[in-house]
């Protein structure tokens, strides 16, 4: 199986999964001229962790996160404990080499964990999709967090009210400590009337599904 990713500048426009050689040839023949694209092998059952680093004067390991996939499409990121994937065991020597070559600021490695082995896929010398929710979660003291995009019937930021689901609200249950709930991290699409937003859950992995179901019902 192969995935074709069509790109415009740094943005992935869409992905097509090709089941057969004929599918792949058909998609390639249908591509317009001068359209950048990548061909990737589809790894069934693979997990895709990433490792975040920062460099000012010293090289700093920041966090290991993992991608959330819906089919072959990237749907979000999660991090915190328990994190069972440790790709930094293979990315640290690469990070040190980049530091010695003069790399500055925030960067990350995307990896794949497949059949018991880690594989380095690429290095992103920039803030990544996991960097923004991680920084918000860290400021909130989160031990576990998940960031995903969700559709919403709200067509403007003013229409959105998370109510008791908002992080820090006072009525999450009998033992509420204000230490779980949702935060709107990427409000740009919602403010632009696109009917979706990037929401960050801070809390525990055991309670995430319950909070996600309530958020989805609220956003409908």
Backbone as ProteinMPNN parsed JSONL, in Angstrom:
{"seq_chain_A": "XXXXXXXXXXXXXXXXXXXXXXXXXXXXXXXXXXXXXXXXXXXXXXXXXXXXXXXXXXXXXXXXXXXXXXXXXXXXXXXXXXXXXXXXXXXXXXXXXXXXXXXXXXXXXXXXXXXXXXXXXXXXXXXXXXXXXXXXXXXXXXXXXXXXXXXXXXXXXXXXXXXXXXXXXXXXXXXXXXXXXXXXXXXXXXXXXXXXXXXXXXXXXXXXXXXXXXXXXXXX", "coords_chain_A": {"N_chain_A": [[0.841, -1.191, 0.0], [0.442, 2.278, -0.731], [0.756, 5.744, 0.084], [-0.209, 8.779, -1.322], [0.737, 12.069, -1.008], [-0.362, 15.193, -1.666], [0.975, 18.421, -1.972], [1.053, 21.914, -1.103], [3.262, 24.386, -0.883], [4.081, 24.401, 2.465], [1.904, 22.979, 3.284], [-0.127, 20.136, 3.659], [-2.294, 19.018, 1.274], [-4.084, 16.891, 0.529], [-4.566, 13.329, 0.95], [-4.133, 10.197, -0.626], [-4.916, 6.839, -0.512], [-3.484, 4.079, -1.958], [-4.366, 0.977, -3.0], [-3.477, -0.907, -4.824], [-1.013, -1.533, -7.428], [-2.046, -0.583, -9.803], [-3.853, 1.336, -8.873], [-2.046, 3.204, -7.835], [-0.62, 3.965, -10.152], [-2.712, 5.121, -11.589], [-3.409, 7.35, -9.98], [-1.026, 8.81, -10.079], [-0.895, 9.411, -12.799], [-3.031, 11.092, -12.947], [-2.269, 13.379, -11.662], [-1.717, 16.87, -11.785], [0.636, 18.739, -13.741], [3.751, 19.769, -12.295], [2.911, 19.716, -9.655], [3.755, 19.397, -6.35], [4.474, 16.35, -4.643], [4.427, 13.491, -2.424], [5.398, 10.08, -2.054], [4.53, 7.56, 0.086], [5.116, 4.677, 2.063], [2.526, 2.665, 3.323], [2.106, 1.774, 6.597], [0.602, -0.594, 8.147], [-0.943, -0.654, 11.268], [1.026, 0.791, 12.523], [2.437, 3.142, 14.879], [2.81, 6.639, 15.439], [4.982, 8.419, 16.925], [6.393, 11.543, 18.119], [9.255, 13.62, 18.777], [10.112, 16.358, 20.708], [12.362, 19.07, 20.711], [14.488, 21.707, 22.001], [16.681, 24.467, 21.427], [18.778, 26.818, 22.798], [21.273, 27.987, 24.153], [22.028, 25.508, 24.997], [21.257, 22.07, 24.173], [18.028, 20.887, 24.592], [15.923, 18.389, 25.691], [12.457, 18.143, 25.281], [9.753, 16.932, 25.161], [8.101, 13.805, 24.52], [5.639, 13.01, 22.201], [2.576, 11.757, 20.698], [0.995, 10.998, 17.587], [-2.469, 11.239, 16.631], [-4.417, 9.279, 14.615], [-6.9, 9.166, 12.076], [-7.868, 6.823, 10.145], [-5.76, 7.275, 7.498], [-5.222, 9.856, 8.029], [-3.923, 12.635, 9.75], [-5.149, 13.501, 12.868], [-4.774, 14.706, 15.308], [-2.961, 15.208, 18.433], [-1.326, 13.733, 21.288], [-0.096, 13.687, 24.668], [1.984, 13.253, 27.614], [1.66, 11.364, 30.689], [0.389, 8.013, 30.926], [3.152, 7.568, 28.801], [4.051, 5.382, 26.492], [5.813, 5.164, 24.42], [9.125, 5.629, 23.339], [10.807, 7.229, 21.416], [12.975, 8.912, 21.567], [15.243, 7.542, 22.131], [16.476, 6.942, 19.748], [16.558, 9.364, 18.441], [18.058, 11.234, 19.834], [20.961, 11.243, 19.297], [20.863, 12.331, 16.691], [19.7, 14.814, 17.191], [21.718, 15.993, 18.74], [23.713, 16.169, 16.79], [22.573, 18.041, 15.033], [22.464, 20.263, 16.717], [25.214, 20.734, 17.041], [25.752, 21.507, 14.459], [24.603, 23.961, 14.341], [21.854, 24.392, 14.666], [18.998, 26.179, 15.844], [16.518, 27.165, 18.264], [13.149, 25.794, 18.343], [12.544, 22.423, 17.446], [11.676, 19.263, 15.906], [11.434, 15.644, 15.701], [9.727, 13.455, 13.61], [8.604, 10.182, 13.97], [8.218, 6.617, 13.375], [6.729, 3.839, 14.93], [6.949, 0.552, 14.506], [6.278, -2.837, 14.29], [7.879, -3.391, 16.547], [10.119, -1.737, 16.281], [11.744, 1.486, 16.01], [11.555, 4.115, 13.616], [13.039, 6.839, 12.008], [11.364, 9.461, 10.473], [11.247, 12.195, 9.567], [12.678, 15.477, 10.063], [11.5, 18.381, 11.604], [12.207, 21.651, 11.494], [10.954, 23.689, 13.268], [8.112, 25.114, 15.065], [5.736, 22.648, 15.799], [2.708, 20.729, 15.044], [2.149, 19.531, 17.464], [3.421, 21.134, 19.271], [2.132, 23.54, 20.048], [-0.352, 22.825, 21.517], [0.957, 21.355, 23.516], [2.483, 23.317, 24.901], [0.452, 24.925, 25.978], [-0.821, 23.007, 27.596], [1.281, 22.417, 29.356], [1.545, 24.825, 30.743], [-0.774, 24.704, 32.165], [-0.268, 22.747, 33.923], [-0.652, 20.077, 33.205], [-0.772, 16.539, 33.366], [-1.592, 14.744, 31.556], [-2.744, 15.034, 28.234], [-4.801, 15.761, 25.354], [-5.106, 16.811, 22.041], [-7.358, 17.753, 19.543], [-9.122, 18.374, 16.451], [-12.433, 19.544, 16.138], [-15.656, 19.525, 14.619], [-18.099, 22.174, 14.604], [-21.293, 23.605, 15.215], [-21.305, 26.237, 15.708], [-20.763, 29.365, 14.264], [-19.176, 31.454, 14.806], [-16.782, 32.845, 17.111], [-17.982, 34.051, 19.261], [-20.32, 32.662, 19.648], [-19.668, 30.34, 20.941], [-19.777, 28.474, 23.9], [-18.388, 26.756, 26.37], [-19.226, 26.083, 28.866], [-19.74, 23.998, 31.661], [-17.845, 22.228, 30.818], [-15.524, 23.506, 30.335], [-12.057, 23.968, 31.036], [-11.177, 24.258, 34.433], [-13.701, 24.951, 35.287], [-16.307, 24.895, 37.791], [-17.916, 22.693, 38.294], [-17.448, 19.887, 37.655], [-18.15, 17.549, 38.755], [-18.572, 15.601, 41.816], [-16.084, 15.47, 43.055], [-14.629, 17.518, 41.951], [-11.713, 19.313, 41.085], [-11.052, 21.335, 39.482], [-9.131, 20.632, 37.66], [-9.383, 19.446, 35.182], [-10.747, 19.308, 31.883], [-11.821, 21.194, 28.948], [-10.017, 23.229, 26.617], [-10.078, 25.819, 24.291], [-7.815, 25.925, 21.845], [-6.966, 26.408, 19.187], [-8.552, 28.783, 17.724], [-8.864, 30.034, 15.345], [-10.084, 28.931, 12.844], [-12.748, 28.779, 13.744], [-13.347, 31.435, 14.392], [-13.207, 32.443, 11.87], [-15.481, 31.542, 10.748], [-15.579, 28.922, 9.847], [-16.6, 26.753, 11.129], [-15.303, 24.917, 12.882], [-12.825, 23.906, 15.333], [-9.729, 23.82, 17.224], [-9.395, 21.824, 19.951], [-8.293, 21.331, 23.256], [-7.936, 18.765, 25.53], [-7.482, 18.451, 28.957], [-6.609, 16.376, 31.545], [-7.376, 13.149, 32.576], [-6.48, 9.979, 31.102], [-8.412, 8.015, 31.482], [-10.824, 9.354, 31.718], [-11.164, 10.733, 29.416], [-12.733, 9.889, 27.113], [-15.342, 10.147, 28.025], [-15.495, 12.924, 28.462], [-14.995, 13.763, 25.876], [-17.236, 12.835, 24.438], [-19.23, 14.4, 25.606], [-18.356, 16.943, 24.819], [-18.59, 16.783, 21.993], [-21.374, 16.482, 21.749], [-22.153, 18.947, 22.747], [-21.145, 20.689, 20.822], [-22.591, 20.178, 18.558]], "CA_chain_A": [[0.0, 0.0, 0.0], [1.181, 3.529, -0.772], [0.011, 6.976, 0.274], [0.255, 9.938, -2.079], [0.405, 13.319, -0.336], [-0.183, 16.364, -2.513], [1.351, 19.525, -1.116], [1.229, 23.271, -1.595], [4.219, 24.952, 0.054], [4.288, 23.523, 3.621], [0.626, 22.434, 3.715], [-0.589, 18.915, 3.019], [-3.631, 19.278, 0.759], [-4.886, 15.693, 0.705], [-3.859, 12.06, 0.864], [-4.852, 9.136, -1.321], [-4.367, 5.521, -0.235], [-3.517, 3.226, -3.143], [-4.356, -0.426, -2.598], [-2.799, -1.725, -5.821], [-0.125, -0.828, -8.339], [-2.885, 0.12, -10.771], [-4.351, 2.539, -8.193], [-0.944, 4.152, -7.748], [-0.356, 4.498, -11.482], [-3.827, 5.987, -11.957], [-3.305, 8.609, -9.252], [0.121, 9.55, -10.602], [-1.248, 9.933, -14.118], [-4.043, 12.141, -12.789], [-1.681, 14.572, -11.062], [-1.37, 17.972, -12.679], [2.082, 18.966, -13.841], [4.416, 20.657, -11.344], [2.3, 19.643, -8.327], [4.635, 18.624, -5.461], [3.818, 15.24, -3.963], [5.275, 12.48, -1.813], [4.885, 8.714, -2.001], [4.924, 6.955, 1.352], [4.613, 3.327, 2.311], [1.529, 2.587, 4.382], [2.498, 0.794, 7.606], [-0.594, -0.981, 8.893], [-0.71, -0.903, 12.686], [2.128, 1.596, 13.05], [2.172, 4.297, 15.727], [3.695, 7.706, 14.978], [5.39, 9.361, 17.972], [7.342, 12.593, 17.752], [10.104, 14.08, 19.878], [10.289, 17.805, 20.636], [13.6, 19.581, 21.289], [14.729, 23.142, 21.919], [18.081, 24.878, 21.54], [19.184, 28.223, 22.943], [22.706, 27.711, 24.234], [22.166, 24.065, 25.177], [20.229, 21.21, 23.609], [17.082, 20.513, 25.634], [14.818, 17.476, 25.372], [11.246, 18.741, 25.826], [8.704, 15.948, 25.422], [7.681, 12.864, 23.492], [4.2, 13.026, 21.975], [2.156, 10.773, 19.692], [-0.066, 11.443, 16.692], [-3.748, 10.555, 16.574], [-4.782, 9.096, 13.217], [-8.21, 8.673, 11.67], [-7.446, 6.243, 8.877], [-4.405, 7.726, 7.179], [-5.219, 11.306, 8.204], [-3.539, 13.132, 11.068], [-6.319, 14.109, 13.488], [-4.454, 15.37, 16.561], [-1.77, 14.784, 19.168], [-1.494, 13.582, 22.725], [1.158, 13.572, 25.398], [1.894, 13.09, 29.063], [1.779, 10.002, 31.226], [1.556, 7.18, 30.594], [3.657, 7.563, 27.428], [4.738, 4.103, 26.354], [6.734, 5.211, 23.281], [10.34, 6.369, 23.667], [11.645, 7.368, 20.222], [14.174, 9.715, 21.833], [16.409, 6.651, 22.19], [17.18, 6.977, 18.468], [16.646, 10.726, 17.893], [18.998, 12.073, 20.586], [22.21, 11.476, 18.559], [20.58, 13.228, 15.576], [19.496, 16.145, 17.754], [23.039, 16.517, 19.109], [24.411, 16.525, 15.56], [21.992, 19.289, 14.538], [22.937, 21.307, 17.634], [26.611, 21.024, 16.692], [25.753, 22.158, 13.149], [24.105, 25.318, 14.479], [20.401, 24.479, 14.78], [18.51, 27.032, 16.917], [15.08, 27.204, 18.491], [12.33, 24.593, 18.528], [12.471, 21.496, 16.323], [11.185, 17.947, 16.322], [11.553, 14.501, 14.801], [8.607, 12.535, 13.464], [9.083, 8.806, 13.888], [7.223, 5.549, 13.315], [7.003, 2.633, 15.723], [6.31, -0.502, 13.716], [6.808, -4.172, 14.509], [8.878, -3.397, 17.602], [11.273, -0.89, 15.982], [11.517, 2.894, 15.707], [12.114, 4.619, 12.365], [12.98, 8.295, 11.878], [10.723, 9.841, 9.217], [11.671, 13.512, 9.127], [12.94, 16.509, 11.071], [10.793, 19.638, 11.356], [12.913, 22.728, 12.205], [9.933, 24.705, 13.518], [7.038, 24.675, 15.944], [4.962, 21.607, 15.134], [1.323, 20.632, 15.466], [2.084, 19.132, 18.87], [4.094, 22.111, 20.123], [1.201, 24.527, 20.596], [-1.133, 22.275, 22.631], [1.838, 20.979, 24.625], [2.835, 24.496, 25.69], [-0.722, 25.295, 26.774], [-0.999, 21.983, 28.627], [2.344, 22.559, 30.355], [1.212, 25.977, 31.592], [-1.892, 24.31, 33.021], [0.187, 21.692, 34.822], [-1.281, 18.816, 32.792], [-0.003, 15.297, 33.322], [-2.062, 14.058, 30.356], [-3.519, 15.935, 27.385], [-5.111, 15.374, 23.974], [-5.57, 17.925, 21.204], [-7.984, 17.327, 18.302], [-10.045, 19.313, 15.817], [-13.819, 19.091, 16.162], [-16.611, 20.412, 13.931], [-19.027, 22.865, 15.487], [-22.371, 24.363, 14.574], [-21.03, 27.658, 15.945], [-20.146, 30.018, 13.119], [-18.314, 32.533, 15.284], [-16.226, 32.601, 18.435], [-18.923, 34.562, 20.256], [-21.398, 31.693, 19.875], [-19.169, 29.166, 21.671], [-19.762, 28.488, 25.364], [-18.099, 25.391, 26.83], [-19.931, 25.854, 30.119], [-19.092, 23.198, 32.69], [-16.761, 21.437, 30.239], [-14.322, 24.325, 30.229], [-11.044, 23.708, 32.057], [-11.27, 25.151, 35.575], [-15.073, 25.169, 35.74], [-16.443, 24.451, 39.179], [-18.917, 21.635, 38.5], [-17.138, 18.676, 36.886], [-18.503, 16.36, 39.532], [-18.484, 15.749, 43.261], [-14.705, 15.625, 43.524], [-13.952, 18.416, 41.031], [-10.63, 20.16, 41.581], [-10.737, 22.303, 38.447], [-7.908, 20.199, 36.986], [-9.666, 18.774, 33.938], [-11.702, 20.017, 31.045], [-11.436, 21.562, 27.587], [-9.528, 24.573, 26.306], [-10.023, 26.105, 22.861], [-6.442, 26.343, 21.554], [-6.933, 26.988, 17.839], [-9.869, 29.363, 17.476], [-8.852, 30.708, 14.051], [-11.146, 28.479, 11.933], [-14.052, 29.106, 14.304], [-13.518, 32.878, 14.244], [-13.367, 32.723, 10.44], [-16.758, 31.01, 10.305], [-15.416, 27.633, 9.184], [-17.343, 25.727, 11.851], [-14.473, 23.923, 13.551], [-11.8, 24.492, 16.178], [-8.799, 22.9, 17.851], [-9.708, 21.772, 21.378], [-7.325, 20.62, 24.092], [-8.436, 18.158, 26.768], [-6.518, 18.275, 30.042], [-7.228, 15.562, 32.577], [-6.85, 11.793, 32.715], [-6.871, 9.139, 29.96], [-9.605, 7.232, 31.807], [-12.029, 10.179, 31.632], [-11.187, 11.482, 28.166], [-13.851, 9.538, 26.248], [-16.559, 10.741, 28.584], [-15.459, 14.352, 28.192], [-15.08, 13.968, 24.434], [-18.618, 12.652, 24.041], [-19.983, 15.571, 26.035], [-17.965, 18.071, 23.969], [-19.199, 16.593, 20.675], [-22.811, 16.776, 21.884], [-22.31, 20.389, 22.946], [-20.774, 21.427, 19.619], [-23.502, 19.877, 17.447]], "C_chain_A": [[0.878, 1.242, 0.0], [0.226, 4.688, -0.522], [0.622, 8.054, -0.598], [-0.206, 11.186, -1.333], [0.687, 14.465, -1.304], [0.005, 17.585, -1.623], [1.315, 20.849, -1.864], [2.028, 24.017, -0.541], [4.383, 23.976, 1.217], [3.009, 22.811, 4.043], [0.289, 21.157, 2.937], [-2.032, 19.139, 2.565], [-4.536, 18.066, 0.911], [-4.003, 14.465, 0.554], [-4.743, 11.063, 0.138], [-4.161, 7.812, -1.009], [-4.556, 4.637, -1.454], [-3.367, 1.769, -2.716], [-3.53, -1.284, -3.545], [-1.859, -0.868, -6.656], [-0.93, -0.015, -9.358], [-3.466, 1.396, -10.165], [-3.276, 3.62, -8.168], [-0.673, 4.79, -9.108], [-1.466, 5.456, -11.928], [-3.758, 7.34, -11.282], [-2.152, 9.457, -9.771], [-0.191, 10.154, -11.967], [-2.24, 11.084, -14.025], [-3.48, 13.423, -12.191], [-1.393, 15.63, -12.123], [0.14, 18.159, -12.692], [2.543, 19.965, -12.799], [3.709, 20.723, -9.986], [3.204, 18.818, -7.428], [3.848, 17.488, -4.786], [4.877, 14.326, -3.365], [4.595, 11.123, -1.965], [5.431, 8.061, -0.739], [4.361, 5.542, 1.439], [3.643, 3.352, 3.474], [1.894, 1.455, 5.334], [1.278, 0.462, 8.465], [-0.234, -1.282, 10.343], [0.405, -0.084, 13.296], [1.597, 2.721, 13.941], [3.205, 5.359, 15.366], [3.973, 8.715, 16.096], [6.282, 10.461, 17.383], [8.095, 13.034, 18.997], [10.381, 15.564, 19.67], [11.581, 18.199, 21.367], [13.635, 21.108, 21.19], [16.202, 23.436, 22.106], [18.149, 26.39, 21.713], [20.707, 28.197, 22.969], [22.962, 26.215, 24.341], [21.037, 23.335, 24.466], [19.341, 20.705, 24.735], [16.05, 19.547, 25.061], [13.57, 18.025, 26.047], [10.198, 17.686, 26.167], [8.586, 14.995, 24.244], [6.16, 12.894, 23.407], [3.863, 11.951, 20.945], [1.017, 11.35, 18.87], [-1.327, 10.609, 16.881], [-4.145, 10.483, 15.105], [-6.234, 8.66, 13.099], [-8.033, 8.142, 10.261], [-6.001, 6.618, 8.624], [-4.232, 9.214, 7.413], [-4.837, 11.669, 9.629], [-4.7, 13.911, 11.67], [-6.006, 14.824, 14.788], [-3.19, 14.807, 17.182], [-2.122, 14.569, 20.628], [-0.132, 13.417, 23.379], [0.918, 13.462, 26.888], [2.02, 11.64, 29.46], [0.422, 9.312, 31.231], [1.917, 7.243, 29.108], [4.522, 6.322, 27.257], [5.773, 4.098, 25.243], [7.907, 6.118, 23.602], [11.243, 6.503, 22.44], [12.899, 8.202, 20.433], [15.42, 8.849, 21.937], [17.175, 6.64, 20.872], [17.336, 8.4, 17.922], [17.672, 11.601, 18.608], [20.323, 12.281, 19.856], [22.015, 12.416, 17.364], [20.384, 14.66, 16.065], [20.829, 16.781, 18.148], [23.823, 16.941, 17.865], [23.886, 17.834, 14.993], [22.4, 20.475, 15.404], [24.365, 21.709, 17.275], [26.739, 21.715, 15.338], [25.146, 23.562, 13.178], [22.604, 25.48, 14.531], [20.034, 25.339, 15.988], [16.999, 26.872, 17.066], [14.448, 25.837, 18.637], [12.4, 23.726, 17.275], [12.028, 20.132, 16.829], [11.526, 16.898, 15.277], [10.238, 13.74, 14.797], [9.177, 11.134, 13.269], [7.905, 7.859, 13.682], [7.675, 4.412, 14.217], [6.215, 1.509, 15.078], [7.039, -1.818, 13.919], [8.012, -4.166, 15.454], [10.1, -2.531, 17.365], [10.84, 0.545, 15.71], [12.21, 3.263, 14.401], [11.972, 6.137, 12.345], [12.415, 8.64, 10.507], [11.221, 11.185, 8.696], [11.966, 14.392, 10.329], [12.202, 17.774, 10.656], [11.472, 20.756, 12.152], [12.004, 23.912, 12.484], [9.016, 24.218, 14.636], [6.148, 23.713, 15.16], [3.512, 21.619, 15.624], [1.162, 20.229, 16.915], [2.623, 20.205, 19.806], [3.115, 23.064, 20.796], [0.339, 23.961, 21.719], [-0.254, 21.859, 23.799], [2.146, 22.182, 25.504], [1.669, 24.986, 26.535], [-0.913, 24.302, 27.912], [0.038, 22.105, 29.727], [2.058, 23.723, 31.292], [0.075, 25.66, 32.55], [-1.516, 23.185, 33.978], [-0.36, 20.323, 34.481], [-0.303, 17.655, 32.878], [-0.401, 14.462, 32.118], [-2.912, 15.029, 29.558], [-3.724, 15.337, 26.007], [-5.615, 16.602, 23.239], [-6.113, 17.379, 19.89], [-8.834, 18.468, 17.739], [-11.442, 18.711, 15.816], [-14.697, 20.064, 15.388], [-17.588, 21.013, 14.935], [-20.101, 23.571, 14.669], [-22.194, 25.861, 14.795], [-20.305, 28.247, 14.739], [-19.297, 31.228, 13.504], [-17.835, 32.19, 16.681], [-17.203, 33.016, 19.526], [-20.023, 33.557, 20.581], [-20.961, 30.531, 20.765], [-19.184, 29.401, 23.173], [-19.571, 27.058, 25.839], [-18.774, 25.066, 28.155], [-19.119, 25.046, 31.102], [-17.96, 22.339, 32.142], [-15.458, 22.216, 30.143], [-13.351, 24.017, 31.365], [-11.152, 24.745, 33.168], [-12.67, 25.453, 36.027], [-15.294, 24.469, 37.07], [-17.373, 23.27, 39.369], [-18.66, 20.439, 37.596], [-17.495, 17.409, 37.64], [-18.259, 16.594, 41.012], [-17.072, 16.034, 43.74], [-13.913, 16.587, 42.634], [-12.88, 19.244, 41.721], [-10.291, 21.245, 40.577], [-9.549, 21.905, 37.606], [-8.184, 19.364, 35.746], [-10.694, 19.578, 33.16], [-11.088, 20.385, 29.706], [-10.981, 23.012, 27.493], [-9.532, 24.724, 24.788], [-8.652, 26.695, 22.548], [-6.344, 27.013, 20.186], [-8.324, 27.492, 17.494], [-9.963, 30.042, 16.102], [-9.95, 30.254, 13.107], [-12.542, 28.831, 12.432], [-14.343, 30.597, 14.126], [-13.748, 33.261, 12.785], [-14.668, 32.161, 9.887], [-16.688, 29.666, 9.629], [-16.064, 26.479, 9.945], [-16.51, 24.614, 12.436], [-13.436, 24.646, 14.391], [-10.9, 23.416, 16.75], [-8.963, 22.937, 19.358], [-8.717, 20.87, 22.097], [-8.021, 20.086, 25.332], [-7.287, 17.989, 27.729], [-7.209, 17.483, 31.141], [-6.576, 14.208, 32.689], [-7.29, 10.958, 31.516], [-8.145, 8.354, 30.216], [-10.891, 8.026, 31.582], [-12.159, 10.906, 30.296], [-12.418, 11.18, 27.327], [-15.161, 10.136, 26.731], [-16.61, 12.23, 28.271], [-15.557, 14.636, 26.699], [-16.52, 13.835, 23.956], [-19.464, 13.86, 24.416], [-19.628, 16.793, 25.197], [-18.633, 17.967, 22.602], [-20.683, 16.92, 20.713], [-23.043, 18.273, 22.032], [-22.072, 21.173, 21.654], [-21.741, 21.205, 18.453], [-24.464, 21.052, 17.212]], "O_chain_A": [[1.926, 1.27, 0.644], [-0.954, 4.626, -0.867], [1.841, 8.224, -0.614], [-1.395, 11.345, -1.057], [1.828, 14.68, -1.712], [-0.715, 17.765, -0.642], [1.515, 20.908, -3.077], [1.54, 24.256, 0.563], [4.783, 22.833, 0.998], [3.009, 22.107, 5.053], [0.406, 21.114, 1.713], [-2.9, 19.42, 3.391], [-5.664, 18.207, 1.383], [-2.862, 14.543, 0.099], [-5.965, 11.089, 0.278], [-2.955, 7.676, -1.219], [-5.679, 4.468, -1.929], [-2.35, 1.385, -2.136], [-2.944, -2.281, -3.124], [-1.903, 0.361, -6.601], [-0.545, 1.094, -9.726], [-3.565, 2.418, -10.843], [-3.545, 4.79, -8.44], [-0.515, 6.007, -9.208], [-1.197, 6.475, -12.564], [-4.012, 8.366, -11.913], [-2.276, 10.676, -9.892], [0.205, 11.283, -12.255], [-2.292, 11.944, -14.904], [-4.151, 14.455, -12.211], [-0.894, 15.328, -13.207], [0.83, 17.772, -11.748], [1.816, 20.899, -12.457], [3.891, 21.689, -9.244], [3.412, 17.637, -7.706], [2.689, 17.667, -4.41], [6.05, 14.372, -3.736], [3.368, 11.032, -1.999], [6.642, 8.015, -0.525], [3.268, 5.26, 0.948], [3.905, 3.987, 4.495], [1.982, 0.299, 4.918], [0.972, 1.185, 9.413], [0.671, -2.071, 10.613], [0.707, -0.246, 14.478], [0.468, 3.185, 13.78], [4.341, 5.031, 15.026], [3.292, 9.734, 16.206], [6.842, 10.315, 16.296], [7.632, 12.845, 20.122], [10.825, 15.979, 18.6], [11.857, 17.736, 22.474], [12.91, 21.712, 20.4], [16.894, 22.741, 22.851], [17.643, 27.146, 20.883], [21.356, 28.364, 21.936], [23.97, 25.708, 23.848], [19.987, 23.916, 24.19], [19.836, 20.158, 25.721], [15.387, 19.85, 24.069], [13.595, 18.342, 27.237], [9.799, 17.557, 27.324], [8.929, 15.339, 23.112], [5.474, 12.814, 24.426], [4.756, 11.312, 20.387], [0.18, 12.094, 19.381], [-1.266, 9.434, 17.242], [-4.204, 11.507, 14.425], [-6.732, 7.885, 13.915], [-8.044, 8.905, 9.295], [-5.121, 6.318, 9.431], [-3.207, 9.783, 7.039], [-5.349, 11.097, 10.59], [-5.186, 14.869, 11.069], [-6.882, 15.493, 15.336], [-2.451, 14.043, 16.56], [-3.082, 15.14, 21.144], [0.85, 13.056, 22.731], [-0.214, 13.565, 27.359], [2.433, 10.795, 28.666], [-0.592, 9.951, 31.509], [1.066, 6.996, 28.253], [5.611, 6.236, 27.825], [6.537, 3.141, 25.12], [7.723, 7.238, 24.079], [12.34, 5.943, 22.427], [13.791, 8.207, 19.584], [16.537, 9.359, 21.842], [18.375, 6.365, 20.854], [18.158, 8.628, 17.034], [18.114, 12.606, 18.053], [20.788, 13.419, 19.794], [22.902, 13.211, 17.056], [20.847, 15.608, 15.43], [21.044, 17.971, 17.916], [24.517, 17.957, 17.884], [24.67, 18.658, 14.519], [22.653, 21.565, 14.891], [24.681, 22.897, 17.214], [27.714, 22.426, 15.091], [25.168, 24.273, 12.173], [22.111, 26.605, 14.448], [20.674, 25.246, 17.036], [16.3, 26.496, 16.125], [15.102, 24.86, 19.0], [12.324, 24.243, 16.161], [12.007, 19.881, 18.034], [11.859, 17.211, 14.134], [9.696, 13.418, 15.855], [10.116, 10.933, 12.498], [6.745, 8.255, 13.801], [8.856, 4.069, 14.261], [4.984, 1.503, 15.093], [8.254, -1.907, 13.746], [9.019, -4.83, 15.21], [11.038, -2.573, 18.161], [9.729, 0.797, 15.244], [13.309, 2.789, 14.113], [10.897, 6.662, 12.636], [12.924, 8.169, 9.49], [11.576, 11.306, 7.524], [11.563, 14.098, 11.455], [12.268, 18.19, 9.499], [11.327, 20.805, 13.373], [12.249, 25.015, 11.995], [9.117, 23.081, 15.095], [5.849, 23.95, 13.989], [3.14, 22.406, 16.495], [0.149, 20.546, 17.537], [2.323, 20.196, 20.999], [3.253, 23.362, 21.982], [0.292, 24.559, 22.795], [-0.66, 21.991, 24.953], [2.079, 22.082, 26.729], [1.86, 25.414, 27.674], [-1.14, 24.697, 29.056], [-0.278, 21.92, 30.902], [2.299, 23.628, 32.496], [-0.035, 26.265, 33.617], [-2.351, 22.724, 34.755], [-0.521, 19.485, 35.369], [0.861, 17.785, 32.502], [0.344, 13.578, 31.696], [-3.714, 15.769, 30.13], [-2.931, 14.515, 25.545], [-6.452, 17.345, 23.753], [-5.424, 16.632, 19.194], [-9.21, 19.397, 18.454], [-11.62, 17.527, 15.531], [-14.516, 21.278, 15.479], [-17.862, 20.427, 15.983], [-19.842, 24.069, 13.573], [-22.857, 26.667, 14.143], [-19.331, 27.669, 14.257], [-18.77, 31.932, 12.643], [-18.418, 31.34, 17.354], [-17.246, 32.403, 20.593], [-20.597, 33.596, 21.669], [-21.809, 29.81, 21.291], [-18.665, 30.406, 23.659], [-20.481, 26.237, 25.729], [-18.881, 23.898, 28.526], [-17.955, 25.353, 31.359], [-17.188, 21.775, 32.918], [-14.403, 21.634, 29.895], [-13.761, 23.829, 32.51], [-11.212, 25.947, 32.907], [-12.855, 26.133, 37.037], [-14.552, 23.556, 37.43], [-17.609, 22.866, 40.508], [-19.547, 20.018, 36.853], [-17.169, 16.309, 37.195], [-17.794, 17.661, 41.412], [-16.879, 16.756, 44.718], [-12.687, 16.501, 42.559], [-13.101, 19.802, 42.795], [-9.344, 22.004, 40.786], [-8.996, 22.746, 36.897], [-7.3, 18.636, 35.295], [-11.408, 20.414, 33.713], [-9.986, 19.951, 29.369], [-11.487, 23.893, 28.189], [-9.039, 23.848, 24.077], [-8.355, 27.825, 22.935], [-5.713, 28.061, 20.046], [-9.174, 26.731, 17.03], [-11.017, 30.563, 15.737], [-10.695, 31.093, 12.601], [-13.424, 29.148, 11.634], [-15.453, 30.977, 13.754], [-14.395, 34.266, 12.491], [-14.938, 32.285, 8.692], [-17.614, 29.282, 8.914], [-16.077, 25.348, 9.459], [-16.962, 23.47, 12.485], [-13.188, 25.836, 14.202], [-11.259, 22.238, 16.763], [-8.7, 23.963, 19.985], [-8.353, 19.799, 21.612], [-8.62, 20.843, 26.094], [-6.239, 17.451, 27.371], [-8.275, 17.874, 31.616], [-5.363, 14.112, 32.875], [-8.363, 11.2, 30.963], [-8.886, 8.054, 29.279], [-11.934, 7.443, 31.288], [-13.141, 11.611, 30.062], [-13.089, 12.105, 26.868], [-15.987, 10.577, 25.932], [-17.651, 12.744, 27.86], [-16.14, 15.643, 26.298], [-16.977, 14.643, 23.148], [-20.315, 14.295, 23.639], [-20.504, 17.602, 24.891], [-19.182, 18.95, 22.103], [-21.196, 17.568, 19.801], [-24.018, 18.809, 21.505], [-22.715, 22.195, 21.416], [-21.717, 21.951, 17.474], [-25.309, 20.99, 16.319]]}, "name": "protein", "num_of_chains": 1, "seq": "XXXXXXXXXXXXXXXXXXXXXXXXXXXXXXXXXXXXXXXXXXXXXXXXXXXXXXXXXXXXXXXXXXXXXXXXXXXXXXXXXXXXXXXXXXXXXXXXXXXXXXXXXXXXXXXXXXXXXXXXXXXXXXXXXXXXXXXXXXXXXXXXXXXXXXXXXXXXXXXXXXXXXXXXXXXXXXXXXXXXXXXXXXXXXXXXXXXXXXXXXXXXXXXXXXXXXXXXXXXX"}
